[in-house]
């Protein structure tokens, strides 16, 4: 599961560099069987506000975590060790 926000962040570099090969690679990943792209909804935004009230996370990080919580993820994968302080779901630092 990834959010529309994750998809947006991944596409910045290929758009900036007019890299249609990388863009196609991301599109193939997002559209593969088993990958669910979830929306950033009002409920996600409200959950993100709750997360920001309780943790010193950046706005985008809070939105990512909130999308995972609201849409029922069991594990959140990240390369940001600071997010491991979040305890509402399992955070695995890669």
ABEGO torsion letter per residue (X at the ends): XBBAAAAAAAAAAAAAAGBAAAAAAAAAAAABBGBBBBBBBAAAAAAAAAAAAABABBAAAAAAAAAAAAAGBABBBBABAAAAABAABBBBBX
